[in-house]
Amino acid sequence: MERRKGESCIVDELEAFVEGHPMVRALVDAPCKSVDELLPVADAGTERGAEEGAADTKSNGHVQDASRPPAQAAAKHEEMTSSDYYFESYAHFGIHEEMLKDEVRTRTYMEAIVSNAHLFKNKVVLDVGCGTGILSMFAVRAGAKEVYAVEMSSIADYARKIFKENNMDSSITLFQGKMEEVQLPSKVDIIISEWMGYFLFYESMMDSLLFARDQWLAPGGLIFPDVCNLYLCAIEDAQYRSEKIDFWDNVYGFRMGCIKDVALLEPLVDFVPSAQVCSNPQAVLSVNLYEMQKHQAAFSVPFELEVFRNDYVHAIVAYFDVQFTHCLRPVGFETGPFARGTHWKQTVFYLDESLAMAQGDKLRGSLACRPNKKNPRDLDIAIDYSMEGEHMQVSSCMRYRLR
Ligand SMILES: C[S@@+](CC[C@H](N)C(=O)[O-])C[C@H]1O[C@@H](n2cnc3c(N)ncnc32)[C@H](O)[C@@H]1O
């Protein structure tokens, strides 16, 4: 798979955290540093390169060319907030086209909804962030009595027309506005939503889903999907690291180390060829959306990646799976290097040095993440790692900003 050049894309101590908040579960039983230790709040938003960093702006795994902003976005630049920018990015049909064409994503939602008509028949359904309305229409197809489709961005104008075009406007009511602000006619039996961002948590749309759950889901109601797991694995990635990171060590004989520092700070969103995976993939975090609380978006979890061949490790890769656990048969999808590609790709965190690892060596550490203080849709992420292997001993802490 070819790499897309030029795109780049954080609790208390773990035990106390896991005991107190069992529904964001760390899956690895190992020591772990706290979020505050790895990502001191005072640092939030002031890391090197955090403001000037990425060349692209992203929404829900969609990389857009920041050099060509929509005309109206440019005109309104001065008075727009980061929230305005976020919703503006969903106003154009192009971003929705990409999501709809992500067959792994859209077909899995279709299967989870349409193939489980016994759950949807005569039910009131809420679609959080309906976009073009595709999930709302799946719900009607599955026999829902009434669907409330909520959408903040102006793609809502098209969703309204699409519902009419498909003779579903009598079953689906569109509410154009913020989920946190709209007044629905009643509580709902089922919430459907596609809220996941890069690295699962990027974009913080999960907060809106949790709000909808607490405000509008009737007791005993269902959430589609309801479980997500975050995974890590180690990869060999010499060529790409050399082209994108080490390149700055010697640019026509000059050192540009300051840019190398910024390049290392940005996780890369890209497809990772499965042949480059050289450790066991490990599930490090499990999120249950019935119990998840907003503050749990800040977490720290331990990991222990055992390499299965002698190789150099250049990066740690994160990806997630999504599960609809109430379906008659298990329905879900994965976004990892061994699965069919999705628009979320994988998120690659380059380490500060190449690690020479022997088969059986273990890379241990903590992964911490928290929404950035200044722009909560961005994520501050830290990877604290150590390795005592046959060929080298190393320990370091890397900080990243997903923006
Ligand atoms: C990832 S897209 C999914 C669109 C559609 N459900 C689909 O599956 O194709 C998320 C949508 O939710 C909308 N959205 C995000 N947060 C929202 C909020 N708090 N209130 C209303 N809409 C929101 C965005 O504008 C975007 O259109």
The ligand as a Tripos MOL2 file, in Angstrom:
@<TRIPOS>MOLECULE
LIG
   27    29     1     0     0
SMALL
NO_CHARGES

@<TRIPOS>ATOM
      1 C1        -18.9330   11.4120   11.0860 C.3       1 LIG1
      2 S1        -20.2650   12.3180   10.4830 S.3       1 LIG1
      3 C2        -21.4640   11.0380   10.2750 C.3       1 LIG1
      4 C3        -22.5780   11.4430    9.3300 C.3       1 LIG1
      5 C4        -23.6200   10.3600    9.1070 C.3       1 LIG1
      6 N1        -24.2550    9.9300   10.3500 N.3       1 LIG1
      7 C5        -23.0060    9.1620    8.4250 C.2       1 LIG1
      8 O1        -22.8600    8.1110    9.0880 O.co2     1 LIG1
      9 O2        -22.6550    9.2510    7.2560 O.co2     1 LIG1
     10 C6        -20.7630   13.1470   11.9290 C.3       1 LIG1
     11 C7        -21.8050   14.2310   11.6970 C.3       1 LIG1
     12 O3        -22.2440   14.6670   12.9850 O.3       1 LIG1
     13 C8        -22.3850   16.0810   12.9610 C.3       1 LIG1
     14 N2        -22.2170   16.5170   14.3580 N.ar      1 LIG1
     15 C9        -21.0910   16.3860   15.1190 C.ar      1 LIG1
     16 N3        -21.3130   16.8510   16.3710 N.ar      1 LIG1
     17 C10       -22.6140   17.2940   16.3960 C.ar      1 LIG1
     18 C11       -23.4270   17.8880   17.4040 C.ar      1 LIG1
     19 N4        -22.9510   18.1180   18.6330 N.pl3     1 LIG1
     20 N5        -24.7060   18.2290   17.0790 N.ar      1 LIG1
     21 C12       -25.1810   17.9950   15.8120 C.ar      1 LIG1
     22 N6        -24.4540   17.4470   14.8240 N.ar      1 LIG1
     23 C13       -23.1870   17.0860   15.0950 C.ar      1 LIG1
     24 C14       -21.3020   16.5600   12.0130 C.3       1 LIG1
     25 O4        -21.6250   17.8270   11.4830 O.3       1 LIG1
     26 C15       -21.3120   15.4490   10.9610 C.3       1 LIG1
     27 O5        -22.1830   15.7330    9.9230 O.3       1 LIG1
@<TRIPOS>BOND
     1     1     2 1
     2     2     3 1
     3     2    10 1
     4     3     4 1
     5     4     5 1
     6     5     6 1
     7     5     7 1
     8     7     8 2
     9     7     9 1
    10    10    11 1
    11    11    12 1
    12    11    26 1
    13    12    13 1
    14    13    14 1
    15    13    24 1
    16    14    15 ar
    17    14    23 ar
    18    15    16 ar
    19    16    17 ar
    20    17    18 ar
    21    17    23 ar
    22    18    19 1
    23    18    20 ar
    24    20    21 ar
    25    21    22 ar
    26    22    23 ar
    27    24    25 1
    28    24    26 1
    29    26    27 1
@<TRIPOS>SUBSTRUCTURE
     1 LIG1         1 GROUP 0 **** ****
